[in-house]
């Protein structure tokens, strides 16, 4: 990105995937990246690793201030955004909202980040474990990859059961996911009526500019559509196509549900075309 950063800060966003102009699978990575782009901040992207993150979470960022030797490392998307706002690095998108509308914004974020995120984790790691492992751990060689994958699977399964999501069947969770996307679609369908034309982005609260919730909504839609374009190219096109198709099916139910709501796709496409125009668009073949 070419927009100057206030105070000439140097920001690096670690996404957990090989560097490329493509979306990654984590909705929280795209949420944070969208938030930085909404603020027109300049930043670099890098792969990074959970072991280097302060909370062992992806994404995380490093901020280097002028005349500062060592960068400040921050993790957790909500805390990162709040720190940037508090430090006057980026604007508070909700500053002009009334208390009631702010509460609505917070409710939308909580619905996706504190409910849908767990339902999607179950779909990916429980229902589609092998394709998820192959994608997330593609850089780990065999025979180590299955062993590390099994440890990750057990960790995710244990977390989901303790949180409560793991106590429901796959069919019940699929119903929960469909309900949530239906609610989001209702909000966006009304918001789309405020758009001045068919290309300009519209925002989930119906305002003229994005709120904090829009970064979350866009992140989850882009993640659910599951662009697999980041898969490294192979000289053999057939091998690349096979891997791409395999990885793209790691969460087929979520992708199908999102695709069944054209307004969700339209919302994400408009944001993509304005804020992520250099990125590869997700594959829409459900």
Backbone torsions as a table, in degrees:
resi	resn	phi	psi	omega
1	UNK	NA	149.8	-170.5
2	UNK	-110.9	-1.6	-177.7
3	UNK	-76.1	131.4	-178.3
4	UNK	-61.9	147.6	177.3
5	UNK	-93.0	141.3	178.2
6	UNK	-59.3	127.5	179.2
7	UNK	72.7	10.0	179.6
8	UNK	56.0	43.5	173.2
9	UNK	-68.7	151.6	173.6
10	UNK	-110.3	114.6	-176.6
11	UNK	-115.2	131.2	175.2
12	UNK	-120.2	124.9	177.2
13	UNK	-101.0	120.3	179.6
14	UNK	-98.0	117.4	-171.0
15	UNK	-102.1	-10.6	178.3
16	UNK	83.3	0.1	179.6
17	UNK	-129.3	159.7	177.2
18	UNK	-53.9	143.8	-177.2
19	UNK	-67.2	127.1	177.2
20	UNK	-167.5	163.0	177.7
21	UNK	-85.9	60.6	179.5
22	UNK	-141.2	158.4	174.2
23	UNK	-74.5	152.2	175.7
24	UNK	-106.5	174.2	-172.6
25	UNK	-76.9	-23.2	-177.1
26	UNK	-77.3	123.4	177.3
27	UNK	-65.4	-26.5	-178.3
28	UNK	-74.9	-31.7	174.5
29	UNK	-63.2	-49.9	-178.8
30	UNK	-67.6	-34.3	174.5
31	UNK	-56.2	-51.1	-177.4
32	UNK	-67.3	-40.3	179.7
33	UNK	-64.5	-41.2	177.2
34	UNK	-62.5	-40.8	-179.4
35	UNK	-62.7	-40.4	177.5
36	UNK	-65.7	-37.7	-179.8
37	UNK	-73.0	-36.6	175.2
38	UNK	-58.3	-34.6	-179.8
39	UNK	-85.4	-0.7	179.8
40	UNK	58.1	41.1	177.6
41	UNK	-88.9	147.4	174.4
42	UNK	-90.9	134.2	179.6
43	UNK	-156.5	161.9	175.5
44	UNK	-108.7	157.3	174.6
45	UNK	-115.4	148.6	177.3
46	UNK	-148.7	169.7	-176.2
47	UNK	-76.5	-56.9	-179.2
48	UNK	68.5	-173.2	178.6
49	UNK	-157.2	154.7	-178.8
50	UNK	-63.1	-29.8	-178.6
51	UNK	-65.8	-21.8	-179.4
52	UNK	-97.9	-5.2	179.9
53	UNK	-82.8	139.4	-178.3
54	UNK	-55.2	-35.0	-179.5
55	UNK	-111.0	11.5	-179.5
56	UNK	68.0	28.9	-176.6
57	UNK	-123.9	147.7	170.8
58	UNK	-108.1	133.6	5.6
59	UNK	-88.5	171.4	169.3
60	UNK	-148.9	164.5	-178.7
61	UNK	-130.7	157.3	170.6
62	UNK	-119.1	130.9	178.8
63	UNK	-119.0	124.5	176.2
64	UNK	-113.8	118.3	178.8
65	UNK	-83.3	158.4	176.1
66	UNK	-54.7	137.2	179.5
67	UNK	64.9	20.2	177.2
68	UNK	-107.6	127.2	-177.5
69	UNK	-78.2	-47.2	-177.1
70	UNK	-103.8	132.7	180.0
71	UNK	-72.5	158.4	172.1
72	UNK	-94.4	126.3	-177.4
73	UNK	-104.1	130.0	-178.2
74	UNK	-129.2	145.0	174.7
75	UNK	-135.4	171.3	-172.7
76	UNK	76.1	113.1	-171.2
77	UNK	-58.3	-41.0	-178.8
78	UNK	-66.5	-40.9	179.1
79	UNK	-69.8	-36.1	177.1
80	UNK	-61.2	-49.4	-178.6
81	UNK	-61.0	-43.8	-179.5
82	UNK	-64.3	-38.4	178.1
83	UNK	-64.1	-41.7	179.1
84	UNK	-63.8	-37.4	177.1
85	UNK	-67.5	-47.2	-178.4
86	UNK	-61.2	-33.4	-178.7
87	UNK	-89.6	8.3	177.4
88	UNK	65.1	24.6	178.1
89	UNK	-82.5	-36.8	177.1
90	UNK	-139.1	156.6	-176.8
91	UNK	-75.3	156.4	172.6
92	UNK	-82.8	109.7	-176.5
93	UNK	-65.8	-19.6	-177.6
94	UNK	-100.9	8.3	-173.8
95	UNK	-59.1	-37.9	-175.7
96	UNK	-88.6	-1.6	-177.0
97	UNK	-80.3	149.4	175.0
98	UNK	-71.4	161.8	178.6
99	UNK	-56.1	-37.9	-179.6
100	UNK	-66.6	-44.2	-179.6
101	UNK	-68.8	-33.9	175.2
102	UNK	-62.3	-39.3	178.1
103	UNK	-64.3	-39.3	176.8
104	UNK	-63.5	-41.3	177.5
105	UNK	-60.3	-46.1	179.7
106	UNK	-63.2	-37.1	179.9
107	UNK	-65.9	-40.0	178.0
108	UNK	-63.0	-45.3	179.3
109	UNK	-62.7	-41.9	-179.3
110	UNK	-65.7	-38.6	179.6
111	UNK	-57.8	-41.6	-178.0
112	UNK	-84.4	-47.4	-173.1
113	UNK	-76.8	-30.2	-175.3
114	UNK	-106.8	-6.4	176.7
115	UNK	-125.2	-62.5	-176.0
116	UNK	-60.0	-35.6	-178.8
117	UNK	-58.2	-40.7	179.2
118	UNK	-71.0	-38.7	178.4
119	UNK	-64.6	-38.6	177.8
120	UNK	-69.5	-36.3	177.6
121	UNK	-61.4	-39.4	177.8
122	UNK	-65.2	-42.8	179.2
123	UNK	-61.1	-40.5	-175.4
124	UNK	-78.5	-48.6	-172.3
125	UNK	-88.7	-24.6	179.7
126	UNK	-98.7	-51.1	-175.9
127	UNK	-79.6	-27.3	-175.7
128	UNK	-134.0	49.5	-171.8
129	UNK	-60.6	-47.6	-173.0
130	UNK	-63.9	-42.4	179.6
131	UNK	-70.9	-34.3	177.4
132	UNK	-66.0	-45.1	179.7
133	UNK	-61.7	-43.7	-178.5
134	UNK	-63.2	-33.7	-179.4
135	UNK	-78.9	-51.1	-176.6
136	UNK	-68.5	-34.0	-175.5
137	UNK	-112.2	27.7	-177.2
138	UNK	-60.3	-26.5	-178.6
139	UNK	-81.3	-10.8	-179.2
140	UNK	-87.6	125.6	-176.2
141	UNK	-73.7	158.8	170.8
142	UNK	-77.8	151.6	-0.2
143	UNK	-89.1	13.0	-177.6
144	UNK	-72.3	-34.5	-174.7
145	UNK	-55.8	-47.7	179.6
146	UNK	-61.6	-34.1	-179.6
147	UNK	-68.8	-46.8	177.7
148	UNK	-64.7	-39.0	178.8
149	UNK	-61.8	-39.3	179.4
150	UNK	-65.4	-40.2	177.0
151	UNK	-62.5	-42.6	178.2
152	UNK	-64.0	-42.8	179.7
153	UNK	-59.5	-46.1	-179.7
154	UNK	-64.5	-39.4	178.9
155	UNK	-64.3	-45.0	179.5
156	UNK	-65.3	-43.8	-179.7
157	UNK	-61.1	-42.8	179.4
158	UNK	-63.5	-43.0	179.9
159	UNK	-64.1	-45.0	-178.3
160	UNK	-64.7	-36.6	179.1
161	UNK	-69.1	-43.7	178.9
162	UNK	-64.8	-36.5	179.3
163	UNK	-72.7	-28.1	178.3
164	UNK	121.1	-27.6	-178.7
165	UNK	-60.9	-38.4	-177.3
166	UNK	-68.7	-4.6	179.6
167	UNK	-91.4	-1.8	178.5
168	UNK	-106.2	157.0	177.4
169	UNK	-76.8	163.6	177.8
170	UNK	-60.3	-36.8	-179.7
171	UNK	-67.3	-41.4	178.8
172	UNK	-65.1	-41.6	179.3
173	UNK	-66.0	-36.2	176.9
174	UNK	-61.9	-38.7	177.0
175	UNK	-65.2	-40.2	177.1
176	UNK	-61.3	-43.1	-179.3
177	UNK	-64.0	-42.4	179.5
178	UNK	-62.7	-40.3	178.9
179	UNK	-61.3	-44.7	-178.9
180	UNK	-63.1	-46.2	179.6
181	UNK	-65.0	-31.0	175.5
182	UNK	-64.8	-40.5	177.6
183	UNK	-65.2	-43.8	179.3
184	UNK	-63.7	-39.1	178.7
185	UNK	-62.4	-39.0	178.9
186	UNK	-62.0	-42.1	178.5
187	UNK	-64.0	-45.8	-176.7
188	UNK	-72.0	-30.9	178.6
189	UNK	-63.6	-39.4	177.1
190	UNK	-72.1	-39.3	-179.0
191	UNK	-65.4	-32.3	-177.8
192	UNK	-63.5	-24.4	178.8
193	UNK	-65.1	-18.9	-179.1
194	UNK	-88.2	-9.3	-177.2
195	UNK	-69.0	136.4	-177.3
196	UNK	-73.0	-20.9	179.5
197	UNK	-157.1	-174.1	-174.3
198	UNK	-86.8	1.2	-178.5
199	UNK	-114.6	-31.6	-177.3
200	UNK	-67.3	134.3	177.5
201	UNK	-59.3	144.4	170.5
202	UNK	-115.2	159.3	-168.9
203	UNK	-121.0	149.3	-167.1
204	UNK	-59.6	-29.9	178.6
205	UNK	-92.3	2.4	176.9
206	UNK	81.6	10.5	179.8
207	UNK	-83.4	-179.1	-179.1
208	UNK	-86.6	-8.8	179.8
209	UNK	-142.8	163.1	-176.7
210	UNK	-69.4	152.2	169.4
211	UNK	-107.2	177.7	-179.1
212	UNK	-60.3	-31.8	-178.4
213	UNK	-65.2	-27.9	-177.0
214	UNK	-64.8	-35.4	177.3
215	UNK	-62.4	-40.6	179.2
216	UNK	-67.9	-48.1	-178.5
217	UNK	-60.4	-46.6	179.2
218	UNK	-62.5	-42.0	-179.8
219	UNK	-59.8	-41.6	-178.2
220	UNK	-74.2	-35.3	177.0
221	UNK	-66.9	-47.7	180.0
222	UNK	-60.8	-40.0	178.4
223	UNK	-66.2	-42.4	-179.5
224	UNK	-66.4	-35.7	177.4
225	UNK	-67.7	-23.5	167.0
226	UNK	64.6	57.6	175.5
227	UNK	-63.3	126.3	179.4
228	UNK	-105.5	17.7	-175.2
229	UNK	-68.2	-11.9	-178.9
230	UNK	-76.0	-12.5	-179.2
231	UNK	-55.5	127.0	-176.6
232	UNK	-56.1	137.1	-179.0
233	UNK	-68.3	145.2	176.0
234	UNK	-115.8	152.5	178.2
235	UNK	-62.4	-31.5	177.5
236	UNK	-89.1	112.1	-178.0
237	UNK	-61.3	-34.2	-178.1
238	UNK	-64.1	-39.4	178.7
239	UNK	-66.2	-44.1	179.8
240	UNK	-61.9	-42.4	-179.4
241	UNK	-65.3	-40.4	-179.7
242	UNK	-63.9	-43.7	179.0
243	UNK	-65.5	-42.5	179.6
244	UNK	-60.2	-46.4	180.0
245	UNK	-63.9	-38.7	-179.6
246	UNK	-64.9	-49.1	-178.3
247	UNK	-66.4	-33.1	-176.3
248	UNK	-70.3	-13.5	-178.2
249	UNK	-98.7	16.6	-176.7
250	UNK	-69.3	-21.3	178.6
251	UNK	-144.7	63.5	-173.1
252	UNK	-65.0	-30.3	-178.1
253	UNK	-67.7	-47.8	179.9
254	UNK	-60.4	-43.1	179.9
255	UNK	-61.7	-43.6	179.8
256	UNK	-63.5	-40.2	179.4
257	UNK	-64.0	-46.7	179.7
258	UNK	-61.6	-43.2	-179.9
259	UNK	-64.4	-23.7	179.8
260	UNK	-75.4	-10.0	176.7
261	UNK	-113.0	92.9	-177.2
262	UNK	-55.9	-29.5	-179.7
263	UNK	-65.6	-36.5	177.7
264	UNK	-61.9	-44.8	-179.3
265	UNK	-67.0	-41.5	179.4
266	UNK	-62.1	-44.1	177.9
267	UNK	-56.2	-49.7	-177.8
268	UNK	-67.6	-38.3	180.0
269	UNK	-63.2	-42.0	-179.0
270	UNK	-64.3	-41.3	177.2
271	UNK	-66.2	-42.3	177.7
272	UNK	-56.5	-47.1	-174.7
273	UNK	-66.7	-25.5	-179.1
274	UNK	-95.0	-42.6	-171.5
275	UNK	-105.9	-18.6	-177.7
276	UNK	-129.7	36.6	-171.2
277	UNK	-62.0	-23.8	179.9
278	UNK	-85.3	-3.8	-179.2
279	UNK	-87.5	151.6	172.7
280	UNK	-70.5	136.1	178.6
281	UNK	-79.0	147.0	179.4
282	UNK	-61.8	156.1	176.4
283	UNK	-78.7	127.3	-176.3
284	UNK	-98.1	9.1	177.0
285	UNK	-79.3	106.3	-178.0
286	UNK	-76.1	NA	NA
